[in-house]
Amino acid sequence: MAQGRTYLKKNDQVEVIAGKDKGRVGKVLKVLAPDNQVIVERINMIKRHMKATEMNKQGQIVEKEAPIHVSNLQLICPECTKTGRVGKKILDDGTKVRFCKSCGESVEAQK
């Protein structure tokens, strides 16, 4: 299987464009690049049954985020606040940045 490449990074704002959470917006918590999947805050919630252990005397049901495929997500541009496609370009100083194809502005986090 080929190494996965994704245009999403941690802390990006994304919108779900397909699946049970379609239309919801969240922040990327973790990127799982080899699988082309990401974990988004409060999106694709699942329930896991935890067995009772020495530390945790009582079993419980835990809700947590499950990975979602990057093809079901679209980046929200911080400048124009629209979802859109993302391109990559190299600036004059040699840094590589992602840019919004609709407004042309950089979508990298401002430092």
Sequence and secondary structure as in RCSB ss.txt:
>XXXX:A:sequence
MAQGRTYLKKNDQVEVIAGKDKGRVGKVLKVLAPDNQVIVERINMIKRHMKATEMNKQGQIVEKEAPIHVSNLQL
ICPECTKTGRVGKKILDDGTKVRFCKSCGESVEAQK
>XXXX:A:secstr
      S  TT EEEE SSTTTT EEEEEEEEGGGTEEEETTSSEEEEEE   SSS S EEEEEE  EEGGGEEE
B TTT  B  EEEEE TTS EEEEETTT  B S   
